[in-house]
Amino acid sequence: MTLPAQRRGTGTEAGPGAELAEPGFWQLPPEHRLAAFARLRALGSPVFVPEGAGHWALVRHAQVQEASRLPKVFASAPGVTTPEPARWVRALFGDSMVNLDGPDHARLRRIVQRAFTPRLLAAAEEDVHAVAARIVDDVLDARPDEFVSAVASRLPLEVICNMMGIPEHYRAEIADRVNHASENIGVERGLAARLRMPGRGLRALARMQRMVAGIGRERRRNPTDDLISALVCANIDGQALGARQLGAFFSLLMVAGVETTRNAITHGLTLLTDHPDQRELLVSDFEAHADGAVDEMIRHSTPIIQFRRTVAAEHTLDGHLFRPGDKVVLYYASANRDEAVFPDPDAFDITRSPNPHLGFGGGGPHFCLGAHLARVEMKALFRELLTRPVGLRAVGLPDLAGSNFDNRVRSLRFSFERP
């Protein structure tokens, strides 16, 4: 009897990767999950995870890098999320750039990259600093006690909306739609919630896309100096985004760009609170240590836990033969704690150098387009938070979503009291 593609090799339901398939695993404290990944890394070869149809887990830094840089072998299509997007969803909403390969992906990425002109990027960086300062002014004035909504979510949302040219009166609704679209990704729910929530999330995406499509039509008629205008107005090669492509890109930018940065910022505050020596070092010379601190926050928290790939051609990696049709998951959260690359990987060390973390992907054509902007945002906000006499620190543990997809924080209490 021939085994199904996913069960060839040594993978079995009782194998070492079985715990990753259990919903309860993702509800465990982070240190328990990280210890499980360390055990899997020690095995060397990929392990089988009997989740759904099953997948092979890539948990070592070198494994994730190799798969990321071989898109003709480890393809992003038909989707990088778990579960993969249904065909009718892709037909209705269009393919996101992260789910495309080859010429289709290259064309979309080229259009977007060319839209990010030096002038637009310079304006965006200037805006980041102004938004960060305004947020901290508001915090000092209102003295809220929940960090995600008051600080961490606001910065990337306002910066991206400003850069895209989203009118002010749309923004509260967009923030609400982003939360609805992403709140249950990778989170185990009961049957009633599983039946209800997909519709809620898809409705949120549909409304967001209709909104941005309307703005795109207006910008085609009356272009301005914003990113939507640059994306929908044909460039010198005659290439531009259509309404559905614009909607798919906007959804990716809002859900990925806002969610990942807000989570990195929130985990960053927790890490600085839990490691006062590192906070003191950063404050002592912010400009000297800020870049290293930002990268260490991203490595340590790893906002995106994993992405999927589908094997398109035979390939051997760490002694395992992958065959077309096999499903593979790149566990960035494990790769960023790989002892072979990061000495004392569980330590939070803002002077860590080198720090080749995979928080923005493992390289290759899908390396995160927003990596530079995310770093600028985090650095600007922590400069405001740490160089003013704020005394801001986390209170208690962050409320984690327990997602197997991203290291999402629902809320975090904070205070202004100094120790």
Order of alpha helices (4+ residues) and beta strands (2+ residues): alpha-beta-beta-alpha-beta-alpha-alpha-alpha-alpha-alpha-alpha-alpha-alpha-alpha-alpha-alpha-beta-beta-beta-beta-alpha-alpha-beta-beta
